[in-house]
C-alpha cells in the first residue's frame, strides 16, 4: 500500500482536475508531528489557480474528500491533513513482512545490471589501518544496498601495488633491510623501512632520486626489482585477506594498479588519435580548461605513467568486462579533483558512459582530532583494533550474560559490528574521531544497541513459541503505529540510500526502529495473554525481520542471543 498514492488520488478526485496527479504527489509532505496527521497537502499553489486564501481552499477540499482508507481528513490552516486508517495500514504492512521475511522491500530498479564498486584498495607493504576501514565498509554496504535494489554488485579491490612508493621501499630495503626480519614480521618491518626512508629523504634528496630510479627499473621489468615487488605484494595480501575474513568482506577482483601496466599504451594511443595529447614542459597532458579543471598529466617528462593513465585504462577495462550501469569509486574526498579529471578525459575520448562513473567521497578518521599518516608512522592498525573490540564485547557479555552459548562467536559479531556500524552511521562526507569505547557501548546510537534490540525481540518470540501467521489489527496503540510507519518506510529508505550513495541513511533508520520498539516494549505488555497477543507478536517479529535486514545491508550480523 502506497499511502502517498492513496492521498494523491483522493485529492485529485476532490480538486476536479485543478492539478495533475503527479503535481499533487510532489506537494504532499509529512506534518511536523503525528498529532497533525500522517500526511499533509499544502494549499498555497492552489491559491494562484482558485484566487482564494489557502485556508479557505483547505477547508473546502477537506469537505469534499472521500474518506475511505482514512480515519479522518481535516483542514488545519492552509493544510489538508490526512489521518490514515492505522489498523488497515498495520495489517497490510505486518502481513507483507511476515510473508516476504528478509525479501521485504526488495526492488527491481537495477534489472540485474552490473554496478562496479572500487573499494578498500589498500597500499601493498603498508599495514591495514583504521583509515582503510571507511572505503571497505562503505563500499561493502553499498554493494549490499545495490543488490537489494536489483543490481548485481561487483566488488573490486584496486590494490595500490604500483608507483613510486615501491621505489622508496626497494631503496630502503637495499640500504637497511633484513631478509629474516621481513620474513618473520613482513608488514611491521616494511612499515619501519617506509617510515625511515621518508624521514631521511627530507634531509637527503638523493634518496628520493634513487627511489625514482628503482621505480623506473620496476616499470622496465628489472628482475631484482620485480622479485622484491612480488614478495612485498604476496606478504601484504596474506595479511589483508586475514583482516577481510575478520570483517566478513570479500571481493570479486583483486586487480590492482599493476594489472593495468600492459593496458596503458592503448589509452595513450587513443588519446593521440583523438588529438587530445599536448606537450607541456616535457610532460604529456590533456587540456581540460573547458571543464574548468587543471590539465590531466598522462606521462611525466621521464616517461613514467601516472594514476590517471592507469585509472583511464581501468575504467575502459571495467566497461568492456562488466558493461556496468554504474561505476562507483569509494575513495576519500581529497581525490575529488582526480575523479573529475578522469570523467572529463573519458568524455573527451568519446565514451558516453563516462557519465555513469560516480566518485563516492568520504571524510577522514582522526585520533584526538589529528590526521593519521602512514608515512609519519601515526596510524591505528585495524587488526588489533578489531581484536580489542571483540575483547570488550566479550567482557560485557561475561558481565551481563555469563551463561550465553557461543560467547566468542557473539563477541566477534558484536565487536566487528560495533566498528562497522559506528563508521557507517556517520554521514560519509563527514569524518569522525576514533573512540573504541564509544563504538562498543551497548548504550546510545551504536551497533550493539541495535543488535541488542534484535536479540531482545527474538527472546520474546522464543518465550511465546511464536509461529508466524496473518493477523488483523484493531485499536492499534500509538507506540505500535510509530513502528508500523517506520517499517512501511523501509523500501523508500533503501532507495534514498542508493540514490545518495549513503549507508548512514540505513544505519540511522536501524537506530530509529530500535528506539521505537524499545519505547513500545516499555509501554506495552507484549506477552500478556489476551486477544491481541498474536498481533503484538507479529509486530515484534516484523520489527526483528527488518532490523536484521537493515543490519545485513550494513554488513553487520544480528546475534539471536546476547
Wavefront OBJ file of the C-alpha trace (Angstrom):
o trace
v 0.000 0.000 0.000
v 1.381 3.391 -1.012
v -0.337 5.973 1.180
v 1.045 8.845 -0.880
v -0.814 7.461 -3.905
v -3.960 6.991 -1.819
v -3.839 10.630 -0.632
v -2.977 11.927 -4.125
v -5.891 10.108 -5.721
v -8.342 11.342 -3.066
v -7.138 14.923 -3.641
v -7.209 14.578 -7.432
v -10.852 13.488 -7.314
v -11.763 16.320 -4.938
v -9.933 19.010 -6.962
v -11.736 18.311 -10.272
v -8.542 18.436 -12.330
v -7.147 21.699 -10.881
v -3.772 19.891 -10.585
v -2.348 16.797 -12.271
v -1.913 13.654 -10.156
v 1.902 13.873 -10.386
v 1.849 17.542 -9.307
v -0.250 16.657 -6.267
v 2.034 13.786 -5.251
v 5.101 16.057 -5.335
v 3.407 18.544 -2.995
v 2.404 16.019 -0.312
v 4.531 16.213 2.834
v 4.754 14.815 6.348
v 3.455 17.071 9.147
v 5.924 18.110 11.835
v 4.136 15.992 14.460
v 1.891 12.931 14.215
v -0.824 14.881 16.119
v -1.303 16.920 12.917
v -1.800 13.788 10.825
v 0.207 11.284 8.802
v 0.356 13.195 5.502
v -0.473 16.771 4.564
v -1.272 18.744 1.420
v -0.407 22.490 1.387
v -2.985 24.584 -0.493
v -0.679 27.507 -1.350
v -0.219 26.526 -5.008
v -3.994 26.285 -5.480
v -4.400 29.877 -4.227
v -2.914 31.130 -7.531
v -5.350 28.989 -9.549
v -8.502 29.465 -7.484
v -7.850 33.076 -6.381
v -8.848 32.268 -2.823
v -6.985 32.213 0.506
v -5.158 28.898 1.133
v -7.052 28.440 4.439
v -10.410 28.636 2.637
v -9.265 26.241 -0.088
v -8.014 23.721 2.509
v -11.371 23.833 4.329
v -13.313 23.339 1.066
v -11.116 20.462 -0.113
v -11.281 18.665 3.269
v -15.097 18.694 2.977
v -15.025 17.091 -0.487
v -12.530 14.267 0.248
v -13.756 10.685 0.112
v -12.510 9.398 3.499
v -12.339 5.718 2.520
v -8.987 4.454 3.846
v -8.654 7.339 6.300
v -9.637 7.766 9.931
v -10.351 11.411 9.200
v -9.367 14.299 6.924
v -9.239 17.803 8.455
v -8.192 21.302 7.435
v -5.605 22.926 9.704
v -4.907 26.429 8.477
v -3.666 26.215 4.857
v -3.121 22.415 5.072
v -5.349 19.446 4.373
v -4.236 16.841 6.924
v -4.839 13.127 6.388
v -5.046 10.621 9.251
v -4.612 7.123 7.831
v -6.671 4.113 8.856
v -3.990 2.799 11.192
v -5.440 -0.675 11.676
v -5.734 -1.250 7.909
v -2.212 0.027 7.228
v -0.705 -2.015 10.088
v -2.476 -5.171 8.901
v -1.196 -4.733 5.343
v 2.403 -3.853 6.309
v 2.910 -6.504 9.000
v 1.348 -9.281 6.908
v 3.546 -8.354 3.957
v 6.699 -8.534 6.107
v 5.526 -11.828 7.648
v 5.029 -13.220 4.145
v 8.205 -11.904 2.493
v 10.560 -12.005 5.516
v 14.067 -10.823 4.528
v 12.872 -10.250 0.932
v 10.631 -7.415 2.187
v 11.494 -4.142 0.379
v 13.439 -5.964 -2.378
v 13.283 -3.851 -5.530
v 13.984 -4.364 -9.214
v 15.247 -0.920 -10.195
v 18.510 -2.398 -11.481
v 17.173 -5.206 -13.694
v 20.272 -7.253 -12.724
v 22.645 -4.695 -14.330
v 26.243 -4.621 -13.044
v 27.484 -1.941 -10.660
v 31.264 -1.967 -10.225
v 32.442 -0.720 -6.835
v 36.092 0.280 -6.463
v 36.588 -0.083 -2.705
v 39.091 -0.692 0.093
v 42.196 -0.631 -2.162
v 44.963 -0.528 0.473
v 48.574 0.057 -0.465
v 50.793 -3.013 -0.594
v 53.556 -3.280 2.033
v 51.743 -0.956 4.409
v 49.664 -2.027 7.406
v 45.885 -2.108 7.076
v 44.853 0.817 9.249
v 41.600 2.254 10.540
v 41.968 4.773 7.692
v 41.249 1.962 5.189
v 38.129 0.916 7.074
v 35.868 3.611 5.606
v 36.335 2.664 1.952
v 35.988 -1.028 2.840
v 32.759 -0.863 4.854
v 31.090 1.924 2.840
v 31.813 0.024 -0.379
v 30.614 -3.288 1.062
v 27.391 -1.709 2.357
v 26.715 -0.006 -0.983
v 27.175 -3.384 -2.685
v 24.515 -4.870 -0.364
v 22.186 -1.899 -0.892
v 22.503 -2.059 -4.688
v 21.894 -5.804 -4.629
v 18.683 -5.109 -2.657
v 17.764 -2.591 -5.376
v 18.037 -5.325 -8.017
v 21.566 -4.669 -9.323
v 24.494 -7.077 -9.482
v 27.351 -5.539 -7.468
v 30.969 -6.235 -8.479
v 33.346 -5.556 -5.586
v 36.783 -4.515 -6.879
v 39.832 -4.198 -4.627
v 42.040 -1.891 -6.724
v 45.200 -2.611 -4.750
v 47.831 0.125 -4.519
v 50.517 -2.208 -5.831
v 52.430 0.132 -8.133
v 54.029 3.560 -8.029
v 56.995 5.486 -6.683
v 56.397 4.230 -3.134
v 57.749 0.864 -4.294
v 60.888 2.601 -5.449
v 61.115 4.095 -1.936
v 60.564 0.696 -0.325
v 63.070 -1.149 -2.530
v 65.660 1.572 -1.862
v 65.044 1.305 1.906
v 65.249 -2.497 1.816
v 68.506 -2.412 -0.164
v 70.005 0.042 2.348
v 68.763 -1.265 5.689
v 66.585 -4.353 5.120
v 66.977 -7.679 6.891
v 65.512 -10.605 4.955
v 64.934 -12.774 8.040
v 63.214 -9.927 9.904
v 60.942 -9.179 6.946
v 60.021 -12.868 6.594
v 59.203 -13.090 10.307
v 57.133 -9.884 10.532
v 56.652 -8.629 6.962
v 54.290 -5.693 7.425
v 55.932 -4.427 10.629
v 59.386 -4.444 9.065
v 58.261 -2.944 5.753
v 56.451 -0.169 7.636
v 59.629 0.649 9.608
v 61.605 0.836 6.364
v 58.955 3.020 4.698
v 58.751 5.464 7.610
v 62.567 5.644 7.886
v 63.227 6.399 4.211
v 60.537 9.083 4.089
v 62.078 10.749 7.146
v 65.658 10.524 5.798
v 64.683 11.616 2.272
v 63.676 15.005 3.709
v 67.337 15.564 4.646
v 68.875 13.611 1.730
v 67.166 14.378 -1.609
v 69.446 11.834 -3.327
v 67.383 9.053 -1.674
v 64.333 10.375 -3.492
v 66.181 10.223 -6.807
v 67.399 6.691 -6.074
v 63.779 5.659 -5.376
v 62.710 7.106 -8.728
v 65.448 5.073 -10.423
v 64.283 1.864 -8.749
v 60.697 2.519 -9.792
v 61.846 3.090 -13.382
v 63.653 -0.261 -13.193
v 60.442 -1.833 -11.917
v 58.447 -0.359 -14.819
v 61.092 -1.619 -17.253
v 60.866 -5.192 -15.908
v 64.145 -5.348 -13.947
v 64.393 -8.871 -12.499
v 65.543 -7.908 -8.994
v 63.036 -5.046 -8.672
v 60.165 -7.300 -9.815
v 61.161 -10.103 -7.399
v 61.186 -7.713 -4.421
v 57.914 -6.109 -5.526
v 56.205 -9.534 -5.844
v 57.485 -10.592 -2.420
v 56.157 -7.412 -0.781
v 52.794 -7.860 -2.579
v 52.330 -11.533 -1.656
v 53.142 -10.947 2.017
v 50.743 -7.992 2.170
v 47.865 -9.929 0.614
v 48.156 -12.657 3.254
v 47.675 -10.009 5.968
v 44.905 -8.172 4.106
v 42.892 -11.354 3.483
v 43.096 -12.304 7.140
v 41.631 -8.898 8.071
v 38.944 -9.114 5.368
v 37.926 -12.501 6.811
v 37.505 -10.893 10.251
v 35.369 -8.163 8.685
v 33.446 -10.735 6.598
v 34.156 -8.762 3.414
v 35.114 -10.391 0.125
v 35.873 -9.242 -3.416
v 35.183 -10.264 -6.981
v 38.509 -8.845 -8.179
v 41.897 -8.027 -6.670
v 43.157 -6.415 -9.884
v 45.357 -3.577 -8.643
v 47.312 -0.852 -10.376
v 49.950 -3.249 -11.704
v 47.291 -5.200 -13.616
v 46.932 -2.238 -15.983
v 50.638 -1.908 -16.887
v 50.075 -3.516 -20.315
v 46.789 -1.662 -20.893
v 48.010 1.933 -20.740
v 49.639 2.016 -24.176
v 46.176 1.699 -25.754
v 44.932 4.650 -23.685
v 47.833 6.843 -24.810
v 47.274 5.700 -28.405
v 43.543 6.607 -28.317
v 44.332 9.994 -26.772
v 46.859 10.591 -29.560
v 44.469 9.534 -32.333
v 41.796 11.864 -30.907
v 44.313 14.724 -30.957
v 43.970 15.225 -27.206
v 47.654 14.970 -26.203
v 49.745 18.097 -25.704
v 53.353 18.625 -24.664
v 53.952 20.779 -21.585
v 57.447 21.240 -20.119
v 58.419 17.819 -21.449
v 55.367 16.104 -19.974
v 52.312 14.805 -21.883
v 48.963 16.289 -20.843
v 45.299 16.560 -21.809
v 43.917 20.098 -21.556
v 40.670 20.325 -19.559
v 40.113 24.085 -19.492
v 36.579 23.766 -20.827
v 35.700 21.709 -17.728
v 37.349 24.331 -15.502
v 39.898 21.702 -14.440
v 43.687 21.556 -14.359
v 45.354 19.597 -17.199
v 45.420 15.819 -16.763
v 49.057 14.686 -16.604
v 49.258 11.488 -18.680
v 53.042 10.984 -18.711
v 55.834 12.685 -16.796
v 58.835 14.142 -18.609
v 60.788 10.939 -17.792
v 58.085 8.838 -19.464
v 56.673 7.442 -16.205
v 52.897 6.958 -16.153
v 50.591 8.387 -13.516
v 47.482 7.392 -11.569
v 45.142 8.897 -14.132
v 46.661 6.926 -17.022
v 46.136 3.769 -15.027
v 42.615 4.772 -13.953
v 41.660 5.504 -17.560
v 42.832 2.011 -18.516
v 40.935 0.547 -15.535
v 37.693 2.373 -16.434
v 37.828 1.157 -20.042
v 38.670 -2.408 -18.928
v 35.758 -2.427 -16.453
v 33.286 -1.186 -19.047
v 34.410 -3.853 -21.515
v 34.453 -6.616 -18.889
v 31.335 -5.809 -16.853
v 29.341 -3.405 -19.069
v 28.417 -1.549 -15.894
v 25.287 0.571 -15.427
v 27.171 2.480 -12.734
v 30.812 2.539 -11.744
v 31.381 3.707 -8.170
v 34.723 4.773 -6.704
v 34.608 4.752 -2.895
v 37.678 6.906 -2.362
v 38.498 9.711 0.100
v 37.221 13.222 -0.528
v 40.749 14.521 -1.181
v 40.640 12.732 -4.561
v 37.604 14.655 -5.862
v 39.691 16.628 -8.393
v 41.253 13.426 -9.742
v 37.871 11.833 -10.471
v 36.561 14.991 -12.119
v 39.594 14.805 -14.412
v 39.010 11.087 -15.044
v 35.399 11.652 -16.141
v 36.379 14.672 -18.252
v 39.165 12.822 -20.111
v 36.895 9.806 -20.774
v 34.233 12.204 -22.081
v 36.815 13.831 -24.374
v 37.762 10.344 -25.607
v 34.158 9.942 -26.752
v 32.980 7.500 -24.100
v 29.329 8.354 -23.445
v 29.343 6.006 -20.424
v 31.683 8.373 -18.545
v 28.504 9.903 -17.074
v 27.871 6.590 -15.259
v 31.052 6.991 -13.199
v 30.485 8.317 -9.672
v 33.086 9.274 -7.110
v 31.720 8.401 -3.646
v 33.894 10.538 -1.353
v 34.181 10.233 2.413
v 35.723 12.172 5.287
v 38.771 11.218 7.328
v 39.065 9.219 10.528
v 41.129 11.139 13.082
v 42.580 10.344 16.504
v 42.316 13.074 19.129
v 41.422 15.408 16.270
v 44.689 14.704 14.395
v 45.027 13.284 10.885
v 46.517 9.796 10.596
v 49.572 9.256 8.364
v 51.337 6.019 7.377
v 54.333 7.997 6.148
v 54.833 9.508 9.603
v 54.005 6.282 11.419
v 50.891 7.807 13.027
v 48.247 5.145 12.381
v 45.685 2.986 14.190
v 46.157 -0.555 12.936
v 42.870 -2.244 12.145
v 43.513 -5.857 13.151
v 44.463 -5.182 16.799
v 41.566 -2.697 16.927
v 39.114 -5.422 15.841
v 40.618 -7.829 18.386
v 40.260 -5.256 21.184
v 36.653 -4.501 20.186
v 35.850 -8.227 20.354
v 37.524 -8.471 23.791
v 35.497 -5.502 25.063
v 32.289 -7.079 23.751
v 33.176 -10.405 25.418
v 33.841 -8.613 28.705
v 30.366 -7.008 28.601
v 28.730 -10.335 27.714
v 30.528 -12.033 30.633
v 29.263 -9.330 32.968
v 25.639 -9.362 31.767
v 25.024 -12.890 30.440
v 27.867 -15.222 31.525
v 25.944 -18.394 30.586
v 25.419 -17.345 26.964
v 26.209 -20.124 24.480
v 28.783 -19.406 21.749
v 30.043 -16.333 23.642
v 33.151 -15.963 21.470
v 31.131 -16.018 18.228
v 28.650 -13.458 19.559
v 31.506 -11.269 20.855
v 33.048 -11.308 17.371
v 29.708 -10.335 15.797
v 29.244 -7.529 18.316
v 32.849 -6.252 18.243
v 33.253 -6.138 14.462
v 29.657 -4.951 14.077
v 30.328 -2.105 16.508
v 33.286 -0.816 14.475
v 31.419 -1.081 11.164
v 28.207 0.467 12.460
v 29.968 3.425 14.082
v 31.705 4.187 10.798
v 28.558 3.766 8.695
v 26.212 5.789 10.907
v 28.384 8.854 10.185
v 27.358 10.801 7.067
v 30.112 9.616 4.752
v 31.283 13.101 3.716
v 31.931 13.858 7.393
v 34.869 12.376 9.243
v 34.842 11.141 12.826
v 37.238 10.888 15.735
v 38.105 7.307 16.613
v 36.742 6.222 20.013
v 36.631 2.457 20.589
v 34.896 2.672 23.969
v 32.023 4.643 22.438
v 31.816 2.243 19.484
v 31.382 -0.889 21.604
v 28.920 0.656 24.072
v 25.505 -1.013 24.403
v 24.013 2.414 25.136
v 23.365 5.240 22.675
v 23.286 5.184 18.885
v 25.592 2.202 18.403
v 25.690 -1.142 16.636
v 25.461 -3.150 19.887
v 22.339 -1.146 20.862
v 20.591 -2.182 17.623
v 21.870 -5.770 17.864
v 20.579 -5.995 21.448
v 17.147 -4.705 20.387
v 17.007 -7.512 17.800
v 18.176 -10.168 20.303
v 15.583 -8.966 22.850
v 12.762 -9.405 20.307
v 13.981 -12.873 19.383
v 13.971 -13.764 23.083
v 10.337 -12.576 23.406
v 9.309 -14.636 20.373
v 11.037 -17.766 21.740
v 9.252 -17.381 25.091
v 5.923 -17.157 23.272
v 6.678 -20.126 20.949
v 5.676 -17.731 18.176
v 4.601 -19.203 14.838
v 4.160 -16.544 12.099
v 0.657 -16.155 10.657
v -1.501 -13.497 9.015
v -3.128 -11.124 11.525
v -5.785 -8.403 11.714
v -5.006 -5.288 13.781
v -7.655 -3.461 15.802
v -7.255 -0.419 18.051
v -3.537 -0.047 17.338
v -1.739 1.799 20.192
v 0.229 4.968 19.335
v 3.631 3.328 20.043
v 2.796 0.489 17.651
v 1.727 2.949 14.934
v 5.131 4.651 15.136
v 6.785 1.261 14.474
v 4.429 0.472 11.572
v 5.210 3.795 9.864
v 8.953 3.136 10.173
v 8.606 -0.436 8.855
v 6.489 0.777 5.949
v 9.225 3.277 5.011
v 11.998 0.656 4.684
v 11.802 0.444 0.877
v 11.934 4.243 0.467
v 14.863 4.368 2.896
v 16.833 1.831 0.853
v 16.071 3.781 -2.341
v 17.327 7.044 -0.790
v 20.486 5.320 0.480
v 21.165 4.013 -3.039
v 20.431 7.365 -4.728
v 22.717 9.257 -2.354
v 25.362 6.503 -2.016
v 24.807 6.929 1.721
v 24.748 3.879 4.045
v 24.281 6.199 7.042
v 20.625 6.523 5.966
v 20.202 2.786 6.687
v 22.164 2.979 9.966
v 20.036 5.876 11.222
v 16.910 4.009 10.137
v 18.006 0.975 12.195
v 18.607 3.170 15.258
v 15.177 4.838 14.865
v 13.430 1.467 14.525
v 15.249 0.004 17.549
v 14.382 3.080 19.628
v 10.717 2.914 18.564
v 10.484 -0.751 19.520
v 12.172 -0.167 22.891
v 9.634 2.589 23.608
v 6.808 0.200 22.635
v 8.309 -2.550 24.823
v 8.380 -0.159 27.803
v 4.669 0.761 27.433
v 3.003 -2.441 26.218
v 2.844 -5.876 27.869
v 3.619 -7.843 24.716
v 3.287 -11.340 26.250
v 0.022 -10.668 28.101
v -2.422 -13.487 27.306
v -5.358 -11.754 25.632
v -6.878 -11.494 22.152
v -4.244 -9.003 20.921
v -1.294 -11.309 21.712
v -0.812 -12.709 18.183
v -0.922 -9.211 16.646
v 1.649 -7.883 19.140
v 3.934 -10.833 18.454
v 3.501 -10.375 14.690
v 4.532 -6.710 15.077
v 7.579 -7.744 17.129
v 8.504 -10.404 14.560
v 8.194 -7.935 11.664
v 10.411 -5.484 13.552
v 13.033 -8.201 14.084
v 12.973 -9.158 10.389
v 13.540 -5.576 9.251
v 16.170 -4.824 11.937
v 18.145 -7.893 10.853
v 17.880 -6.943 7.183
v 18.914 -3.321 7.883
v 21.978 -4.604 9.767
v 22.755 -7.023 6.926
v 22.742 -4.136 4.442
v 25.424 -2.548 6.629
v 27.462 -5.753 6.710
v 26.629 -6.249 10.411
v 25.415 -9.562 11.849
v 22.426 -9.870 14.182
v 23.041 -12.363 17.036
v 19.971 -14.324 18.117
v 21.041 -14.035 21.764
v 23.283 -11.581 23.605
l 1 2 3 4 5 6 7 8 9 10 11 12 13 14 15 16 17 18 19 20 21 22 23 24 25 26 27 28 29 30 31 32 33 34 35 36 37 38 39 40 41 42 43 44 45 46 47 48 49 50 51 52 53 54 55 56 57 58 59 60 61 62 63 64 65 66 67 68 69 70 71 72 73 74 75 76 77 78 79 80 81 82 83 84 85 86 87 88 89 90 91 92 93 94 95 96 97 98 99 100 101 102 103 104 105 106 107 108 109 110 111 112 113 114 115 116 117 118 119 120 121 122 123 124 125 126 127 128 129 130 131 132 133 134 135 136 137 138 139 140 141 142 143 144 145 146 147 148 149 150 151 152 153 154 155 156 157 158 159 160 161 162 163 164 165 166 167 168 169 170 171 172 173 174 175 176 177 178 179 180 181 182 183 184 185 186 187 188 189 190 191 192 193 194 195 196 197 198 199 200 201 202 203 204 205 206 207 208 209 210 211 212 213 214 215 216 217 218 219 220 221 222 223 224 225 226 227 228 229 230 231 232 233 234 235 236 237 238 239 240 241 242 243 244 245 246 247 248 249 250 251 252 253 254 255 256 257 258 259 260 261 262 263 264 265 266 267 268 269 270 271 272 273 274 275 276 277 278 279 280 281 282 283 284 285 286 287 288 289 290 291 292 293 294 295 296 297 298 299 300 301 302 303 304 305 306 307 308 309 310 311 312 313 314 315 316 317 318 319 320 321 322 323 324 325 326 327 328 329 330 331 332 333 334 335 336 337 338 339 340 341 342 343 344 345 346 347 348 349 350 351 352 353 354 355 356 357 358 359 360 361 362 363 364 365 366 367 368 369 370 371 372 373 374 375 376 377 378 379 380 381 382 383 384 385 386 387 388 389 390 391 392 393 394 395 396 397 398 399 400 401 402 403 404 405 406 407 408 409 410 411 412 413 414 415 416 417 418 419 420 421 422 423 424 425 426 427 428 429 430 431 432 433 434 435 436 437 438 439 440 441 442 443 444 445 446 447 448 449 450 451 452 453 454 455 456 457 458 459 460 461 462 463 464 465 466 467 468 469 470 471 472 473 474 475 476 477 478 479 480 481 482 483 484 485 486 487 488 489 490 491 492 493 494 495 496 497 498 499 500 501 502 503 504 505 506 507 508 509 510 511 512 513 514 515 516 517 518 519 520 521 522 523 524 525 526 527 528 529 530 531 532 533 534 535 536 537 538 539 540 541 542 543 544 545 546 547 548 549 550 551 552 553 554 555 556 557 558 559 560 561 562
